[in-house]
Amino acid sequence: MEGLEIVCDESGYEGEKLIDTTTDVFAHAGVHLPAAVAADCLADLRRRIRSPATQYKATHLLREKHRAVLVWFLGPSSPLFRNAHVYVIDKAYFLLGKLTDLFLADPAAIGLSRDSEARSASDRLYQRITPGGSEQARPGVHGFLVAANNLMRGKDRHDVHGPVNAFFDATTDGLTTGLGRDKAEAYRVRLRDDPTLSVVDPLVPALVRVVARWGRGGRPVTIVHDRQTMLPAERVAGLQRLLRHAGLVLARVELAAAESEPRVQLADILAGTVRKIAQDELHGRGDQELTTLARPYLDPYSIWGDRRSWASLAGAAAG
C-alpha cells in the first residue's frame, strides 16, 4: 500500500508545561501537499503581504491590514483547503483530564482515557475552575492548576513526595476532596522509574491523530516535522508500537528545517492562525468570519472542554 507524507508543525507548545505559558491553546497542523505547490503558495503569500521577512509566520497574516490574505489562506481557493488539518488542545482541560485519569483511570493513555467516570469528573472540575470558558481561571485556583501540572510533569521526576505534598497543600474550595494521595505517590514512583513516561505532553496525542487521520485502513504515514527535540528515536519507536496495536502504521518521522521546507512553513502558519482563532473563541472574543473559515481544518477529535466555544468552532449545537 502506497504511503502518505504528512508535513507538520505546532503552535503554542511548551512541552509538558501547560499552565503559566504564553498561550492557553496548543495547535498541531498536518499538511498534505506537493513541495512545489507549497512553494507556490508561499510565493503567493509573499506577493500579497510584501513583507521583507525571510520567513513568514502566523503573526504576519493575523495583522488586521492583512486580513484579506488570511481569508484567502484559509478559504476554499487556498491550496491548503481539504489538504490539511489542525488538532487543537485546550491546555487546562487536557491537564484536568489527565489529573482525573490519574485518580480514576489510566493517566498513561494517549490523549484522555475513555473511562466515563473520569470524563464526567474532569468536565465537572473544568466547569468549576473555568466557568463558561473564561479567559482566566476562577480566583483562588491558579495555584491548584500549577501544582496539578507539576504533579503530572516529568520534571524533577526523582522527587516522589515533593510534588504530591505541594498538590494537596494547594487545594482550594475542596478541589482535592476524595482524591487518594496513595495514587498520586504511586504515579510519581512510575515517573521516577520510567524515564520515557510522559503523560501531559500534547505533542503525543497530536502525532497519533496525524496517523489516525491520514492513515485509515493501515495506510503507512511518514511524518515530516519541524525540528523538534521532543521527538527522539525512542519516543518515535514507542509511538510506532502503540499505533501498530491499533492497526495504524507510522513509517517514520523525519525532521526538517522550516527555512528549507515550504510545507513546514505552511504547517507553521496554519497551526498559528487556527490556534489564535480557537483561543479567541475560547475567551469569548471570537471572530465569526475567521471561526467559520477555520472550521474545515479542525480535527473533530481535538481535546476541548468548553462546550460554548467548541459549538461555535465545530458549527454544532452545544449540548
N, C-alpha and C positions, 0 to 999 in steps of 0.2 A: 504494500500500500504506500502510495507516494505521500511524503510528509509535507508539513507546512512550516514555514519560518515566520514566527511572530516576533516583532521587534517592540521592546518595552522600555518604559521609564516611569518614574514615580514623582509625586509631588507631596510635600508635607511629611516627609519621612525623617524620623529621628530614632530609628531602631526601636528598642523596647520602651523608650521613654514616650509615654502617651499624654502625660499631664505636665503643665508648665512648659509647653512647646509653643512655637510661634503660630501654629495652626491647630484647629480643632478637628480637621478632617484630613485623612490620608487618601490619596488617589493613585491608582496604578493603571496605566494605559497600555493596551496592546494594539499594534498596528500591523495589518497585513497588506502590504503594498510592494510593488517592484521598486528597487532603489531609484531607477530612472524617473518614475512617476513622483516619488517623494522629492527628488531633487528639483523637478519642475515645479512642484507645489511650493517649496521653499523659495525658489526664484520668483514665483508669483507673489508670495508674501513680501519679498524684498521690493518688488516693483510697487506694490500697494502702500507699504509703510514708509519706504525711503529713509530708513534709519541707517547710519554708518556702522552700527554694531556688527561685529564679525559673526556673532551667533545670536539668533533671535530666541527670545524666551516668552513665556506666557504674559509677563508684565507688559510687553510691547502691545499685544493685542487687547489687553484689558484697559488700556488708556481710552478715555472717552473719545478722544479725537480719532481713534482707530476702530470705533465700534462697527462700522460698516465692514471692515476687514474681518473682525471676529464673527460677525453674522455670516459672511461668506465662508469662513474657515469651518464653521460648524454646520452650515446649511447643506441642502441636498445637492448643490452643484460642486461641493468640495470633493476632492478625490478620497478623503477620509470617510465620507458618508457610506455606511453599511460595510466599511472595511476596517473598523476599529471599535474597540470597546473600552470602557473605563469602569473599574471596580473601586467603589468608594467605601470608606470605613469611618463611621462616627467614633472617634477615639475613646470618648468617655463611655459610650455604650459597649464598645469592644472590651474595655477594661472591666467594667462591671459584669459583663457576661462571663469573662474568664474567672472573675472572683467567685461568682455563684457556682460556676463549674467546679472550682476548687473544693467547695464545701458540699456540693450536691451531685456532681457528676465526674467528668474527666477533664481536668484543665489542659491536658496534653493533646486533646482533639484538635484537628486543623480547623481554624475558624472557631465557631461556637458549637458545643455539643447539641445534639438533637433531643436531649432529655427535656421533657415538657415541664417538669417541676423546676428545673434550673432556669429555663427560658422565662417562665412566669415570674420567678423570683427576680431575675435580672431586669425584666420590664418594670416590675413594681419599684425596685430600687432606683432605676433610672428616672422614673417619674417623680420619685421623692426628691431626688438630687437636682434634676434639671427639668422642672415642670414646664411643659409647653415648648421645649427646645430653646429655652432662653440662652442668651449668649454666655452667661456665666452661671456657674453652679450656685444653688441657693446658699445664702450666707451661713457660714459655720461648717461647711462640708468640704472645703478645699483641702484642708489638712488630711481628711479621710481619704480623698482621692489620691493625693500624693503618697500617703502611707500604703494604700492598696497597690499602687503602681510599683513602689519599692518592694513590697512583699512578693509580687509576681515576677519581677525582673530577675535576670541572671546576674545583674551587677552585684558585686560583693557576695557571690554565691557560697563562699565558705562560711559566711556568718549565718548560722541557722536561727539563732534566737533573737538577734537584734531587730530585724525587720518584722518579726512576729510581734514582739513586745511593742514596737512603735505603732503597728497597725491597731492593736487592741487598745493602746493608750489614746489613739487619735479618734476613737469613736465619738460620735455626737448624735443626739436625738435617737438613741437606741439602734443605730445602724448595724452594729455587730451583735445585737441580741440574738442568742441562739446559735451563733457560729462557733464551731469547735476549734479551739486552739490546737488540739492534737492533729487535726487535718492540716492546719497551716504549717505546723512544725514538720510533719511528715513530708509535705511538699518541699520545704526548704532543704530537707535531707536529700530529696531527689535531685534538686538543683545542685547541691554540693557534690553529689556522687556522679552526676552525668553532665559533663561539661558541654555536651551538644544540645541539652534540653533548652528549648526556648519556646515559651507559650504565648507571649504577648507581642511578638514581632509581627506587624501587619503585612510584611512582605511575604511571609509564608503562605497564608491563605490566598493572597493575591496571585502568586505564581501558580498555585493549584488551580485557581479559576481560569487562568490563561489556558492551561492544558485542557481543562474540562470544557471550556467554551469553544475552543477551536479544534480539539482532538476527539470529537464524538466518534463512537464506533471504533476506537482504538487507533485512530489515525495518528502517526508519530508527529510530535511537535518539537521543533527546535526553537528555543527562546534565545533571541539576541538581546542582551540587556546592556544598558548604560553601565559603565564601570562601577562596580559595587563591591565593597569589602565584605558585605554580609552574605556573599554567595561563594564561600569556599567549597572545595571539591567534596568534602564530607557532607555538607548540607545538601548539595545537589544530589549526591548519591542517596541520601535519605529520602528526598522528595521523589526520586525515581522509584525507589522501592515502594513507597506509600502509594504512588499513582498506579503502579502495576497491580497492586491488590484491588484497585477499583476498575481495572480494565482499561487504563489510560497509559499512554506512552509519552514520556518526556525523553526525547532522543538525546539531547544535550543542552547545555547552557553555554553560550558564548558571550564574552564581554567585549563591548566596542566603545570607542571614544566618540562622544556626540559630535565633536567638531569634524570628524571624518565620515560619519554615518548619518545621512539625511533622514533616514527613517527614525533613528533615535531622537533626533531633534524634533521631529513631528510628534513623536510619542511624549516627549517632554512638554511641548507646548499644549498638547491636548490634555494631558494629566493636570497641568497647572490651571488651565482655563476652566475645566469642568470642576476641579476641586474648589476653585473660588466661587463658582456659580452655586455649587451644592452647599458650601459653607454659608454663603449669604442667605440661602433659602432656610437653612437650619436656624439661623439667627433672626429670622423674621423680616429680612430686608431683601427678599428675592426679587429678581427682575423677570417678569413673566415671559418676555420675548426670549431672553437668554436661557431661562429654565426650559422652555419648550424646545429650543434648539439642542440643549444638552441631553434631552430625554432619550433619543435613539441610541446614544452611546452608553448609557448607564446599564451596568450589569444588574439584572434583577435579583441576583444572589448577594448583592452588596450587604454589608453589616451596618444597619441603621436603626436607631431606636426611636426617633421622634416620628410619630405617625403623621402629624400635620405636614411637615416638610417633605416626608417621603411621598405622601399622596400627591403633592404638587410636582415633585421631581419625576415620579413614575407615571403621573397622569391618571391616577386611580382614586377612587373614593376612599377616604380614611375610614378604617373600621376599628 
